[in-house]
Amino acid sequence: MNTVPQPELLTPRQLAARWGLSEKTLERWRMLGSGPVFLKLGGRVLYQVVEIEAHELKRTRRCTAGNQPAAEVWA
């Protein structure tokens, strides 16, 4: 039987713990569109780990002086 592996999903509580943030911060980011991409299924909010990692990569910096992401510097 062929089964498609499901993407790993995190709840806002799990992501907040991973990043050391409050769930309210993640909620505010969702309203502003500044956080990672998320799924809204009914009343539940879930984050795919692949989207979390992509967001982390975009936010990685080499230094504080400037806006050039480290991913562009390393590429």
Residue pairs with C-beta under 8 A, 6 or more apart in sequence:
7 48
7 49
7 50
8 48
8 49
9 39
9 46
9 47
9 48
9 49
10 18
10 46
10 47
10 49
10 52
11 44
11 45
11 46
11 47
12 23
12 26
12 27
12 45
12 47
13 23
15 21
15 26
15 36
15 47
15 52
16 22
16 23
16 25
16 26
18 52
26 35
29 35
30 38
30 45
35 55
36 47
36 51
36 52
36 54
36 55
37 47
37 48
37 51
37 54
37 55
38 45
38 46
38 47
38 51
39 45
39 46
39 47
39 48
57 69
57 71
58 69
58 71
59 69
60 69
60 70
60 71
61 68
61 69
61 70
62 68
62 70
62 73
